């Protein structure tokens, strides 16, 4: 078997003073934080598509990265090589989870029967690797957006044949998720949206999308899937009006169709940027609605209007992200999947190693700093004090639901002087700086 990452034997924690580029500076997998190892707080996962498949192409140029694994020509041999490379990579970096789309792991055949045969052949090989290494599947999904048959969507397609094809893919991807022990299944509506209302029946499309999800839940539970179903919110790209625009939009959809008991949200940082939100905003919306599930750990470029899927290196963002994860009670079935790709000019296998080390260290430092924020207490105490007027008197009546418009008018007739207090945003930002850099 070929060794695809000979530049590393095992990436270990060496501390922030280390100059070894193939070492962790902050990610100490076994370090106990709040009663459990850092690796359990973070649950890092490899993205099969970006890590093992992405060739660096963009709308303005062809790929710059060789993903033929030594110049292999046969698509199935390449698929096997990706498995070998992926498990070598995860073993050397101490990554215990991975995620995949069906189309990532095996090539399409001349017809669906051949595609299905290829898929299950590679699933069986992946399963043998999971048994050897104890590396687990975090979540699976089906790619129902790349093929021309999905030009008008999959679950929201105007073509029933496309809908049926997507259902067949999802059935197999669900079965593979169960076979590989995955505890999550993701719906990312890559083309579930529209360009113009002139040719769109929005009500029918949304109804059909909900029907597809209900079928999936029913079948998943039938075959023993006891994990979480996820929707991954994403705006704008590739369709102008995505039905899964952001967390709030998705929550409205789930509640309308009675899907909120089975579905949680898989939040991606780059998608939050495209929606005009911060990463922590999207996580907070999910958390306070009991819908937090999993995370696609990446970052986007605020100067660009598309999904750049960069590796995360912003410690501020990672800190505020992990603060929300802690407030949500931590991950259960979800984790941190690096839905990120190296830049077009970073074309070697070595670049992937550097990218993952950087991303893992960023979130490890974010976890450490998030707990320091909690232990420091100044920010939480400020927020608690800011809303203290709701702890007694008229504020308590408002919270308990015993106040009415009449009672509140009566109160104001005798207390019409409202004394405001500063929100002290600048002070709190200074406290955050003090904790992160202190």
C-alpha positions as CSV (number, residue, x, y, z in Angstrom):
1,X,0.0,0.0,0.0
2,X,1.3,3.5,-0.9
3,X,2.1,6.0,1.8
4,X,0.5,9.3,0.8
5,X,1.7,11.4,3.7
6,X,5.3,10.4,4.2
7,X,6.3,13.8,5.5
8,X,4.6,12.9,8.8
9,X,4.6,9.9,11.1
10,X,2.3,11.1,13.8
11,X,1.3,14.7,14.6
12,X,1.7,15.2,18.3
13,X,1.1,18.1,20.8
14,X,4.3,20.0,21.5
15,X,3.0,23.2,22.9
16,X,2.9,26.8,21.6
17,X,6.6,27.3,21.8
18,X,7.3,24.6,19.3
19,X,8.5,25.6,15.8
20,X,7.9,22.1,14.4
21,X,5.3,22.7,11.6
22,X,4.0,19.2,11.9
23,X,3.0,19.5,15.6
24,X,0.0,20.8,17.5
25,X,0.6,24.0,19.4
26,X,-2.8,24.0,21.3
27,X,-4.6,20.8,20.4
28,X,-3.7,18.4,23.2
29,X,-6.2,15.6,22.6
30,X,-6.1,14.0,26.1
31,X,-6.1,17.3,28.1
32,X,-9.0,17.2,30.5
33,X,-11.2,20.3,30.3
34,X,-14.3,20.4,32.4
35,X,-14.2,16.7,33.0
36,X,-13.6,15.3,29.6
37,X,-10.7,15.1,27.0
38,X,-10.3,17.9,24.5
39,X,-10.9,15.5,21.7
40,X,-14.4,14.7,23.0
41,X,-15.2,18.4,23.2
42,X,-14.2,19.0,19.6
43,X,-14.9,15.7,17.8
44,X,-12.9,16.7,14.7
45,X,-14.0,15.1,11.4
46,X,-12.4,14.9,7.9
47,X,-14.4,16.0,5.0
48,X,-14.1,13.4,2.2
49,X,-15.0,15.8,-0.6
50,X,-12.6,18.7,0.0
51,X,-9.8,16.7,1.6
52,X,-9.6,13.8,-0.8
53,X,-11.4,14.9,-3.9
54,X,-11.1,18.7,-4.4
55,X,-8.8,19.5,-7.3
56,X,-8.6,23.3,-6.9
57,X,-10.8,24.3,-9.8
58,X,-12.9,27.4,-9.8
59,X,-15.2,29.3,-12.2
60,X,-12.1,30.8,-13.8
61,X,-9.8,27.9,-14.2
62,X,-9.3,24.1,-14.2
63,X,-7.9,22.2,-11.3
64,X,-4.3,22.7,-10.0
65,X,-4.2,19.7,-7.6
66,X,-3.5,16.1,-8.6
67,X,-6.0,13.8,-7.0
68,X,-5.2,10.7,-9.1
69,X,-3.2,9.2,-6.2
70,X,0.0,8.4,-8.1
71,X,-1.4,8.8,-11.6
72,X,-4.0,6.1,-11.3
73,X,-6.4,6.0,-14.2
74,X,-9.2,3.6,-13.2
75,X,-11.9,5.5,-11.2
76,X,-12.5,2.5,-8.8
77,X,-8.7,2.2,-8.1
78,X,-8.7,6.0,-7.3
79,X,-11.7,5.4,-5.0
80,X,-9.8,2.7,-3.1
81,X,-6.7,4.9,-2.9
82,X,-8.8,7.7,-1.4
83,X,-9.9,5.4,1.4
84,X,-6.3,4.4,2.0
85,X,-5.1,8.0,1.9
86,X,-8.0,9.2,4.1
87,X,-7.5,6.7,6.9
88,X,-3.7,7.2,6.8
89,X,-4.3,10.9,7.2
90,X,-6.8,10.6,10.0
91,X,-4.6,8.1,11.9
92,X,-1.6,10.3,11.7
93,X,-3.4,13.4,12.9
94,X,-5.5,11.7,15.5
95,X,-8.8,12.5,13.8
96,X,-11.5,10.1,14.9
97,X,-14.4,10.9,12.5
98,X,-15.1,11.5,8.9
99,X,-18.0,12.7,6.7
100,X,-19.0,11.9,3.1
101,X,-21.4,12.4,0.2
102,X,-22.2,9.3,-1.8
103,X,-20.6,10.7,-4.9
104,X,-17.3,11.5,-3.0
105,X,-16.4,7.9,-2.2
106,X,-17.2,6.1,-5.4
107,X,-17.5,7.0,-9.1
108,X,-20.8,7.0,-11.0
109,X,-21.5,4.1,-13.4
110,X,-23.2,4.1,-16.8
111,X,-26.6,3.6,-15.0
112,X,-27.9,3.7,-11.4
113,X,-27.4,0.0,-10.9
114,X,-23.7,0.3,-11.7
115,X,-23.4,3.4,-9.6
116,X,-25.0,1.6,-6.7
117,X,-22.6,-1.4,-7.1
118,X,-19.6,0.9,-7.1
119,X,-20.9,2.7,-4.0
120,X,-21.4,-0.4,-1.9
121,X,-18.1,-1.9,-2.9
122,X,-16.3,1.1,-1.5
123,X,-18.6,1.3,1.6
124,X,-17.6,-2.2,2.4
125,X,-13.9,-1.3,2.1
126,X,-14.4,1.8,4.3
127,X,-16.2,-0.4,6.9
128,X,-13.1,-2.7,7.0
129,X,-11.0,0.3,7.7
130,X,-13.3,1.6,10.5
131,X,-13.0,-1.8,12.1
132,X,-9.2,-1.8,11.9
133,X,-8.8,1.8,13.2
134,X,-11.8,2.6,15.3
135,X,-12.2,5.8,13.2
136,X,-16.0,6.5,13.0
137,X,-18.4,8.0,10.6
138,X,-19.8,11.3,11.9
139,X,-22.5,11.8,9.3
140,X,-23.3,10.8,5.7
141,X,-25.2,12.5,3.0
142,X,-26.1,12.2,-0.7
143,X,-24.9,14.6,-3.4
144,X,-28.2,15.7,-5.0
145,X,-26.9,18.9,-6.6
146,X,-24.0,18.3,-9.0
147,X,-25.5,16.1,-11.7
148,X,-27.5,17.8,-14.6
149,X,-30.6,15.9,-13.4
150,X,-30.7,18.3,-10.5
151,X,-30.4,21.5,-12.5
152,X,-33.9,22.5,-11.1
153,X,-33.3,21.0,-7.7
154,X,-33.8,17.5,-6.2
155,X,-36.6,17.4,-3.6
156,X,-37.9,20.7,-5.0
157,X,-37.5,19.8,-8.7
158,X,-40.3,20.4,-11.2
159,X,-39.4,17.0,-12.6
160,X,-40.8,14.0,-10.6
161,X,-38.1,11.7,-12.1
162,X,-35.4,13.9,-10.6
163,X,-37.2,13.7,-7.2
164,X,-37.3,9.9,-7.5
165,X,-33.6,9.7,-8.4
166,X,-32.7,11.8,-5.3
167,X,-34.9,9.5,-3.1
168,X,-33.0,6.5,-4.4
169,X,-29.7,8.1,-3.7
170,X,-30.8,9.1,-0.2
171,X,-32.0,5.6,0.5
172,X,-28.6,4.1,-0.2
173,X,-26.7,6.9,1.6
174,X,-28.9,6.3,4.7
175,X,-28.2,2.6,4.5
176,X,-24.5,3.3,4.3
177,X,-24.7,5.7,7.2
178,X,-26.2,2.9,9.3
179,X,-23.8,0.3,8.1
180,X,-20.8,2.6,9.0
181,X,-22.3,3.5,12.4
182,X,-22.9,7.1,11.7
183,X,-25.1,9.1,14.1
184,X,-25.9,11.9,11.7
185,X,-27.5,12.4,8.2
186,X,-27.3,15.8,6.5
187,X,-29.6,17.5,4.0
188,X,-27.8,20.2,2.3
189,X,-30.1,21.7,-0.3
190,X,-27.5,22.5,-2.9
191,X,-30.1,23.5,-5.5
192,X,-33.2,23.6,-3.4
193,X,-34.3,27.1,-4.3
194,X,-35.2,29.1,-7.4
195,X,-34.0,31.9,-9.7
196,X,-37.3,33.5,-10.6
197,X,-40.9,33.2,-9.5
198,X,-42.0,33.5,-13.1
199,X,-41.5,29.7,-13.5
200,X,-41.8,28.6,-9.8
201,X,-44.6,27.1,-7.7
202,X,-43.0,27.7,-4.3
203,X,-45.7,26.1,-2.3
204,X,-45.4,22.8,-4.3
205,X,-41.7,22.8,-4.1
206,X,-41.6,23.3,-0.3
207,X,-44.3,20.7,0.2
208,X,-42.3,18.2,-1.9
209,X,-39.1,18.9,0.0
210,X,-40.9,18.2,3.2
211,X,-42.3,14.9,1.8
212,X,-38.8,13.8,0.8
213,X,-37.5,14.5,4.3
214,X,-40.4,12.7,5.9
215,X,-39.8,9.7,3.7
216,X,-36.2,9.8,4.8
217,X,-37.0,9.9,8.5
218,X,-39.4,7.0,8.2
219,X,-37.0,4.9,6.2
220,X,-34.1,5.8,8.4
221,X,-35.9,4.8,11.6
222,X,-37.1,1.7,9.9
223,X,-33.6,0.5,9.2
224,X,-32.3,1.3,12.6
225,X,-30.9,4.9,12.2
226,X,-31.1,6.3,15.8
227,X,-29.1,9.4,15.2
228,X,-30.0,13.0,14.2
229,X,-31.1,14.3,10.8
230,X,-29.6,17.7,10.0
231,X,-30.4,20.5,7.7
232,X,-27.5,22.7,6.7
233,X,-28.6,26.3,6.2
234,X,-27.1,28.1,3.2
235,X,-28.1,31.3,1.3
236,X,-27.7,32.5,-2.2
237,X,-25.3,30.0,-3.7
238,X,-25.9,28.3,-6.0
239,X,-29.5,29.4,-6.5
240,X,-30.4,33.1,-5.9
241,X,-33.2,32.2,-3.5
242,X,-32.3,29.3,-1.3
243,X,-35.1,27.8,0.7
244,X,-32.6,27.0,3.5
245,X,-31.3,30.6,3.7
246,X,-30.3,30.7,7.4
247,X,-31.1,29.1,10.7
248,X,-34.3,31.1,11.3
249,X,-35.6,30.3,7.9
250,X,-34.9,26.5,8.3
251,X,-36.6,26.5,11.7
252,X,-39.7,28.0,10.2
253,X,-39.8,25.3,7.6
254,X,-39.2,22.5,10.0
255,X,-42.0,23.7,12.3
256,X,-44.5,24.2,9.5
257,X,-44.1,20.6,8.3
258,X,-43.7,18.9,11.8
259,X,-40.1,18.0,11.2
260,X,-38.6,19.7,14.2
261,X,-38.7,16.6,16.4
262,X,-36.3,14.7,14.1
263,X,-34.2,17.5,12.6
264,X,-31.4,19.6,14.0
265,X,-29.1,22.1,12.3
266,X,-25.7,21.6,10.9
267,X,-24.2,25.1,11.0
268,X,-21.4,26.2,8.7
269,X,-19.4,29.4,9.3
270,X,-19.0,30.3,5.7
271,X,-22.8,30.0,5.1
272,X,-23.4,32.4,8.0
273,X,-21.1,34.9,6.3
274,X,-23.0,34.6,3.0
275,X,-26.3,35.1,4.9
276,X,-25.0,38.4,6.4
277,X,-24.8,36.9,9.9
278,X,-21.9,36.0,12.2
279,X,-21.1,32.3,12.9
280,X,-22.0,32.8,16.5
281,X,-25.4,34.3,15.6
282,X,-26.4,31.2,13.6
283,X,-25.2,28.9,16.4
284,X,-27.1,31.0,19.0
285,X,-30.4,30.8,17.0
286,X,-30.0,27.0,16.7
287,X,-29.1,26.7,20.4
288,X,-32.0,28.7,21.9
289,X,-34.4,26.8,19.7
290,X,-33.0,23.4,20.9
291,X,-31.9,22.7,17.3
292,X,-28.1,22.7,17.6
293,X,-26.6,19.6,16.1
294,X,-23.3,19.8,14.3
295,X,-20.8,22.2,12.7
296,X,-19.0,22.6,9.4
297,X,-15.8,24.2,10.6
298,X,-14.5,26.6,7.9
299,X,-14.4,30.3,7.2
300,X,-15.5,32.6,4.4
301,X,-14.0,35.7,2.9
302,X,-16.3,38.7,3.7
303,X,-15.0,40.4,0.5
304,X,-16.2,37.6,-1.8
305,X,-19.8,36.7,-2.4
306,X,-19.4,32.9,-2.7
307,X,-18.5,29.9,-0.7
308,X,-14.7,30.0,-0.4
309,X,-14.6,27.2,2.3
310,X,-11.3,28.3,3.7
311,X,-9.7,26.5,6.7
312,X,-10.6,28.3,9.9
313,X,-7.8,30.4,11.5
314,X,-9.7,33.1,13.3
315,X,-9.4,32.6,17.0
316,X,-12.1,35.2,17.8
317,X,-14.6,33.3,15.7
318,X,-13.5,29.9,17.1
319,X,-13.8,31.1,20.6
320,X,-17.3,32.5,20.2
321,X,-18.3,29.4,18.4
322,X,-17.1,27.1,21.2
323,X,-18.7,29.3,23.8
324,X,-22.1,28.5,22.1
325,X,-21.2,24.8,21.9
326,X,-20.5,24.8,25.6
327,X,-23.8,26.7,26.3
328,X,-25.6,24.1,24.2
329,X,-24.2,21.3,26.4
330,X,-21.6,20.2,23.9
331,X,-21.8,17.9,21.0
332,X,-24.0,14.8,21.2
333,X,-24.1,13.2,17.8
334,X,-22.5,16.1,16.0
335,X,-18.9,17.4,15.8
336,X,-16.6,19.7,14.0
337,X,-16.3,18.7,10.3
338,X,-13.6,20.5,8.4
339,X,-15.7,21.4,5.3
340,X,-12.7,23.3,4.1
341,X,-10.3,23.1,1.2
342,X,-6.8,24.2,0.7
343,X,-6.3,27.2,-1.6
344,X,-5.9,26.8,-5.3
345,X,-2.1,27.5,-5.1
346,X,-1.6,25.0,-2.2
347,X,-1.5,21.8,-4.3
348,X,0.7,19.3,-2.3
349,X,-0.4,16.7,0.2
350,X,1.8,18.5,2.7
351,X,-0.4,21.6,2.4
352,X,-3.4,19.5,3.5
353,X,-1.5,18.5,6.7
354,X,-0.6,22.2,7.5
355,X,-4.3,23.2,6.9
356,X,-5.7,20.6,9.3
357,X,-3.1,21.3,12.0
358,X,-3.9,25.0,11.7
359,X,-7.7,24.4,11.9
360,X,-7.5,22.0,14.7
361,X,-5.2,24.3,16.7
362,X,-7.5,27.2,16.1
363,X,-10.5,25.4,17.5
364,X,-8.5,23.9,20.4
365,X,-7.4,27.5,21.4
366,X,-11.0,28.6,20.9
367,X,-12.2,25.9,23.3
368,X,-9.6,26.9,25.9
369,X,-10.5,30.6,25.6
370,X,-14.2,29.9,25.7
371,X,-13.8,28.2,29.1
372,X,-11.6,31.1,30.3
373,X,-14.5,33.5,29.4
374,X,-16.9,31.4,31.5
375,X,-14.4,31.1,34.4
376,X,-13.6,34.8,34.3
377,X,-17.3,35.6,34.6
378,X,-17.2,39.3,33.7
379,X,-19.2,39.0,30.5
380,X,-21.8,36.6,31.8
381,X,-22.2,38.7,35.0
382,X,-22.7,41.9,32.9
383,X,-25.4,40.2,30.7
384,X,-27.1,38.9,33.9
385,X,-27.1,42.4,35.5
386,X,-28.2,44.1,32.2
387,X,-31.5,42.1,32.4
388,X,-32.0,42.3,36.1
389,X,-35.1,44.5,35.9
390,X,-37.0,41.3,34.9
391,X,-36.1,39.6,38.1
392,X,-38.8,41.3,40.3
393,X,-41.6,43.8,40.2
394,X,-43.2,44.6,36.8
395,X,-40.4,42.9,34.9
396,X,-41.1,39.6,36.7
397,X,-44.8,39.9,35.9
398,X,-43.9,40.4,32.2
399,X,-41.7,37.2,32.2
400,X,-44.3,35.2,34.1
401,X,-47.0,36.2,31.7
402,X,-49.2,37.8,34.3
403,X,-48.9,41.3,32.9
404,X,-51.3,42.8,30.4
405,X,-51.5,46.0,28.3
406,X,-53.9,47.4,31.0
407,X,-51.6,46.6,33.9
408,X,-48.6,47.9,32.1
409,X,-50.3,51.2,31.3
410,X,-51.4,51.5,35.0
411,X,-47.7,50.9,36.0
412,X,-46.4,53.5,33.6
413,X,-49.0,56.1,34.8
414,X,-47.2,56.0,38.2
415,X,-43.7,55.3,36.9
416,X,-43.1,57.2,33.6
417,X,-39.4,58.1,34.2
418,X,-37.4,55.4,32.3
419,X,-33.7,55.4,33.3
420,X,-31.5,53.7,30.8
421,X,-28.1,52.1,31.3
422,X,-25.2,51.8,28.8
423,X,-24.7,48.5,26.9
424,X,-20.9,49.0,27.3
425,X,-20.1,47.2,24.1
426,X,-16.6,48.7,23.9
427,X,-15.8,47.6,27.5
428,X,-17.0,44.0,26.7
429,X,-14.9,43.9,23.6
430,X,-11.9,44.9,25.7
431,X,-12.6,42.2,28.2
432,X,-12.7,39.7,25.3
433,X,-9.4,40.9,24.1
434,X,-8.0,40.7,27.6
435,X,-9.1,37.0,28.0
436,X,-7.9,35.9,24.5
437,X,-4.5,37.6,24.7
438,X,-4.0,37.7,28.5
